[in-house]
Amino acid sequence: MHQHTLSVVVPAYNEEQYIGPCLAALLEQEADIHEIVVVDNNSTDRTGEIVDAIAERSPIVRRISESRPGVAFARNAGFDSATGDLLGRIDADTRVRPGWARAILDFFARADVESVGAVSGLNNSYDSPYRELKRRYIEQRVRKGFFGGERRIDNLHGANMAVRRSAWQRVRHAVSTDAGIHEDLDLALCLREADIEIAQLSELFVDISPRRALTPPREYTKYIRSGTATFELHGRMNPVLRRILRAHWVFHVLVYLAYRPYDPEQGRFTLTRLLRTPRARTLPIDVADTVRV
C-alpha cells in the first residue's frame, strides 16, 4: 500500500477571527498531515501574526505570501509550494472534523480509485441556529444516494477538497486566475476535461461559517454571475444550468432572510440584529457588471 503524504493549503485574507480555530482543528490530526501551508493573500489584520505564532509551536505549519489578490492566485501558490503528493484545500473559516485527513489518505491508498484525481466532501454550519435542520437534511440525502457515497461529481467545494499532485500538475496550465470566475468550479471542470474523476466522500466532513448567508441578495448576484462566467469559459453553459443558478439565487434570498435576525454572539434572534447592516463574508470573486445570469 502506497503511503501518501498530505499537505493542506489554506488561502487567507483578513481571517484573524477564524484562522486560529481552523488551524487548531487541523493540528488535532497532525499525525496524518505532512504540512499545513497558509497562504497570506495581502492580509491587513492580525492573520499573519496569528499564523506565525502557531507555526512557532507547530513545525508543520508555515505561512507563505501571495501578493496577487484573489483566491485562485493564493490556491495556486499554496499548491505549488506544498510538498505532499496529496493537496488538501480548505478555507480559513473551515473547521475539519475528526478523521478528515485520514479519510483522504485511506481513500487514495486504495488500488481501485486510480482514475479519481480529486475528492470533495460535505459540510454543516457552526454558529448556526439551523445546524440541526441542515444535519438531518444532509443525512437524508446521503441515505438516498444524492450526496456522498463516493458518487462521481463535476464540482469541487473549495472549503473541503483534496487533489492528487499528479492531477494538479496535469491541469495547472489550464486553470484560470480570472477574478470573475469560481476558482474551485474552474478547477473541477479542468479536471473533468482531462478525464480525471472527482469523488464525493461522505466521510470528508467539515463545519464552515454561515457568514456567507449574510451576503445581501444584490451583492450575491455577483456570485451567481461568476458561476455563469465559469461555465461559459468552459463552453458548458446551457438552459438547465441557467435555471439552476437562478434557483440558487432564490434559495439564497430565503436563507438570507432566515439568518438576518440571528446574533451568533448571543446565540439568539434579536431585533437589533435584524435592523443592523450585516457583516457579509467577502466574496471570492470580482465579476464585472457586464456578465449576465
N, C-alpha and C positions, 0 to 999 in steps of 0.2 A: 504494500500500500504506500503510495507516494505521500510524503509528509509535506504538506503545503505550508507556506508562511503567509500570514495575513497582515497587510498594512491597512490602517483605517485613516482615510482622509476626511478632514473636517474644514470646509471653507467657512470663514468667519469674518463678519463685518459688524462692528459695534455690538458685540454679543456679551457684554460684561455680566448681564443678568442671567445668562443661560450657560455660558461655556464651562463654568465650574461643575455644575451638576452633570453636564454632558460628559466631561472627561472622567468624573468620578464613577459614572456607570460603566464606562469602558474599562477603567482600571480595575474594577471588580472582576474583570475577565482577563486580566493581564497574562495569565498562563497560556491563553490561546491567541494572544495578539502579539505579533512581531514588533510593530511600532504604530504610533499614533502621530500623524502629521497634521498639524493645524496650520491652515493657510490664511494668514492675516491679510485681508484684502483692503488695506488702507483704513483700518480702524482708527477712530479718533478718541475712543473712550479707553477704559482700562482692560480691554480684551487681551492685548499683548502682554501686559504686566501680569495678569492672572495666569495666562498660559505659561509664561516663563517661571513663575513661582512654582507651579505644579511640576514643570519639567525638571526643576532642581531636585525635587523629591522623587520623581519618577523618570528614570533614564529613557524609557521607551517613548516618552512624549517629546516632540520637538516642534518648534514654530519656524515656519518659513514665511517670507513676504512675497506678495504678488501685487505690483503697483498698478497694473492694468485693471480697471474696475470691471466687475462682472463675475457671476458665479462660474461661467464657463472657463474664463481665464484662471480663476482660483482652482477649480477642479483639475484642469489640465496641468497646472504647476504642481499640484499635490500628487497626481498620478505619476507624472514624470519624475518626481523626486523620490517617490516611495520605492522601497527595495524588496517588498514582498512579491510573491508570484500570484497572490490574490489581492485585489484592491477593493477594500470596503469603502463606502461613501455614505456619510450621514450629514445632517445639518447640525449647526451649533446648538439648536434648541431640541435636538433629539436626545432621548434617554433610552438606550438599548436595554432590553430586558435580559435577565439571566439566561445564559445559553445561546445568546445571539451569535457570538463569534464561533462557538463550537458547531452551531448549525451550518455555518458557511463551510468550515473545514470538513465536516463529515460529508456534506453533500458533494463537494468537489473531489473528495477522496475516492468516490465510487467509480467503478470501471464502466458503468452503464450510462454515464452522463457526459461522455466526451464531446457530444455535439452541443452541449449547453455552455455558453460562454459568459453568462451573467445570470444573477438571481436578484429578485426583489421580494419584498415581504409585505406584511400587514401592519396596521398601526391603530392605536387609540389615542385619545387626547387626555393629557393630565390637566389638572386645574380646570376641569370642565364639569358643569352641572349635568351634562348629558352623557357622561362617561359610561354609566351602566347601560343606558339605552344603546349606545354605539357598540358596546361589548356584545350584547345579545344579537344585534343585527349582524355583526361580523361572524359570530359563531354559527348563526343560521345559514349564512351564505357559504361558509366553509363546508357545513354538513351537506348542503345541496350541490356542492361542486362548482360554485360560481367563483369562489376565492380559494387561493392556496392549493394544497394537494399536488404541488409540482406541475400544475397546468401550465401550458405554454402561453405566453403573453407577448404583446408587441410594444410594451411600455416599461419604463423603469421609474421608481419613486426615488428621487434624489435623496430623500431623508432616510432611506433604508434600502441599500442595494450593495452588491459586490460584483466585480467583473474579473475574469482572468486577465492577467497581464498580457498574455499572448493575444487575447481578443482585443484588448485596448490598443495594442500595437498595430493590429490589422486595420483599425478604423481611425487611428489617431490623426491621419492626414485628412480625413473626411469630415470630422466633426466641426460644427460651426461655432464661432465665438461672437456671432451677431447678438447684440444685447436685446434684440426684439424677438428672440425665439426661446422656447423651453429647452434648456440645455440637456435635461435628462431624457425628454422625449426624443430630441435630436440624436442623442447617443444611442437610444434604443432602436430607432429607425435605421441608423447607420449599421448597427449590429445585424439587424434582420436582413438588410440589403446585402450583407456579406454572408448570408445563410448561417448566421450564428444564432442559436436558440437562446431564449430567455425563459427561465422558470420562476414561478411564484411559489414561495415556500410558506406553509402555514407556520412553521417554527421560527421563521425570521420575523420577530415581532419587536416593535418599538413603541414608545409613547412620545408624542410630539406636542408642542404648544398649540393651543387652539387660537393663537393670536391672529392668524390669517382670517379667521371668521369675522374679525372686526374691521376688515378692509371694506370701506364704503362701496356699494354696488357700482357707482360711477367709476371709481378707481379700479375695481375688479374687472371691469370691461376690458381694460388694457391686458389683463392676464389672459382672458379668453381670446382676445385678438392675437396674442402671441401664439396660442395653440393653433389657430388658423394659419398663421405665418409659417409655423414649423411644418405642418402637413403640406402646405403649398410648396415649401422649399424642397420637399422630397417627392412632389408630384402625387401626393396621396389624398389631397382634399377631395371630398365628394359630398353630395347632399345629405347622406346619412350622418357623416361626421359633423357637418354643419349643424344639423338638428341636435346632435348630442351635445355639442359645445353650447348651443343656446339653452338647452335644458339644464346644463351645468350652471350657467349663469343664474337662471331662475332659482335653482336649488340654493345657490349661494345667498341670494336675497333672503330666502326663508331662514337660512342659518344665521345670517347677519342680524335679522330682526329678533331671533331667539336668543342670541348672545348679548345684544346691546344692553339690557338691564343688569347683567350679571357682573358682580365685582369679585374677581378671584382672590383679592387680598382679604376680603371679609368672608368669602365663601357663601355669599347670598346675593339675591336680587335686590337692587336698591333704586329708588327714584333718581338719586344723584347721579348714578352711573348712566341711567337712561338719558339724562339731559346733558351729560358731559360728552364732548367730542372724543371718540375712541382713539386710542393709540394703535394704529394698524401696523401689521407686520410689513416691513419693507418688501415690496415685490421684487423677485429676482429677474425682472425683465425691464426693458425700457423701449416700449414699442411706439412707433410713430402713429399719429392720428390717421394717416392715410391707409393703414391696414384695416380691413373690414371683416366683421364676423360673417 
